[in-house]
Amino acid sequence: MRILQVIPVFSAPFGGPVSVVRLISKELAKRHEVTVYTTSALDKRRDLKDFPFEVESDGYHVVYFPRILKISGFNISPTMQGPLKESIKEYNII
């Protein structure tokens, strides 16, 4: 089964939800193909700089998209829209 998780940030300083997605992805990756789409946010002020940026971690794939805008705590990455639209049919669960 192919599983896609989408989370606005995937960096340790953000805590709770990030930890949950990491643990779920790690466990699911033992039996399934797991990908995580997220923004480039490293913390409230810093971002990853080089794109495209993709990594393998604990058996799952993470794809970072540039955070273009942050409004009231929301991290916005319009560049995620195209790849998401193109690949959405490839996943069984999102």
C-alpha positions as a Python dict, from the first residue, in 0.01 Angstrom:
ca = {
    (1, 'M'): (0, 0, 0),
    (2, 'R'): (121, 351, -77),
    (3, 'I'): (61, 609, 197),
    (4, 'L'): (111, 986, 183),
    (5, 'Q'): (116, 1202, 493),
    (6, 'V'): (99, 1581, 457),
    (7, 'I'): (209, 1798, 747),
    (8, 'P'): (289, 2172, 746),
    (9, 'V'): (618, 2127, 934),
    (10, 'F'): (836, 1822, 994),
    (11, 'S'): (1114, 1950, 1217),
    (12, 'A'): (1180, 1842, 1577),
    (13, 'P'): (1145, 2191, 1736),
    (14, 'F'): (774, 2186, 1648),
    (15, 'G'): (715, 1888, 1876),
    (16, 'G'): (386, 1697, 1916),
    (17, 'P'): (237, 1647, 1568),
    (18, 'V'): (582, 1606, 1415),
    (19, 'S'): (671, 1333, 1665),
    (20, 'V'): (344, 1152, 1595),
    (21, 'V'): (391, 1161, 1216),
    (22, 'R'): (752, 1041, 1253),
    (23, 'L'): (650, 744, 1469),
    (24, 'I'): (351, 652, 1253),
    (25, 'S'): (559, 678, 935),
    (26, 'K'): (837, 465, 1082),
    (27, 'E'): (593, 189, 1180),
    (28, 'L'): (394, 201, 857),
    (29, 'A'): (716, 188, 652),
    (30, 'K'): (783, -162, 787),
    (31, 'R'): (497, -291, 570),
    (32, 'H'): (408, -11, 327),
    (33, 'E'): (557, 258, 106),
    (34, 'V'): (531, 585, 301),
    (35, 'T'): (596, 941, 183),
    (36, 'V'): (569, 1263, 385),
    (37, 'Y'): (510, 1601, 213),
    (38, 'T'): (601, 1903, 423),
    (39, 'T'): (734, 2259, 407),
    (40, 'S'): (1093, 2370, 445),
    (41, 'A'): (1037, 2515, 795),
    (42, 'L'): (1317, 2416, 1034),
    (43, 'D'): (1189, 2638, 1313),
    (44, 'K'): (987, 2959, 1340),
    (45, 'R'): (1253, 3164, 1158),
    (46, 'R'): (1477, 2929, 958),
    (47, 'D'): (1411, 2723, 644),
    (48, 'L'): (1596, 2466, 437),
    (49, 'K'): (1756, 2641, 142),
    (50, 'D'): (1830, 2393, -138),
    (51, 'F'): (1547, 2245, -344),
    (52, 'P'): (1430, 1999, -438),
    (53, 'F'): (1511, 1850, -100),
    (54, 'E'): (1423, 1486, -38),
    (55, 'V'): (1550, 1243, 224),
    (56, 'E'): (1501, 883, 329),
    (57, 'S'): (1448, 843, 702),
    (58, 'D'): (1368, 524, 895),
    (59, 'G'): (1238, 355, 580),
    (60, 'Y'): (1010, 636, 460),
    (61, 'H'): (1057, 920, 212),
    (62, 'V'): (1028, 1291, 308),
    (63, 'V'): (982, 1562, 45),
    (64, 'Y'): (1032, 1925, 154),
    (65, 'F'): (873, 2211, -38),
    (66, 'P'): (976, 2577, 7),
    (67, 'R'): (780, 2766, 269),
    (68, 'I'): (682, 3076, 76),
    (69, 'L'): (475, 3247, 341),
    (70, 'K'): (392, 3223, 708),
    (71, 'I'): (66, 3379, 822),
    (72, 'S'): (-48, 3357, 1185),
    (73, 'G'): (146, 3037, 1241),
    (74, 'F'): (36, 2875, 913),
    (75, 'N'): (320, 2765, 684),
    (76, 'I'): (221, 2805, 320),
    (77, 'S'): (390, 2629, 28),
    (78, 'P'): (211, 2683, -305),
    (79, 'T'): (489, 2484, -477),
    (80, 'M'): (352, 2169, -309),
    (81, 'Q'): (28, 2198, -504),
    (82, 'G'): (160, 2084, -845),
    (83, 'P'): (345, 1772, -727),
    (84, 'L'): (58, 1682, -496),
    (85, 'K'): (-193, 1715, -777),
    (86, 'E'): (26, 1502, -1008),
    (87, 'S'): (94, 1224, -758),
    (88, 'I'): (-230, 1208, -559),
    (89, 'K'): (-371, 918, -762),
    (90, 'E'): (-59, 710, -688),
    (91, 'Y'): (-147, 684, -317),
    (92, 'N'): (-400, 453, -154),
    (93, 'I'): (-428, 662, 163),
    (94, 'I'): (-358, 1030, 222),
}
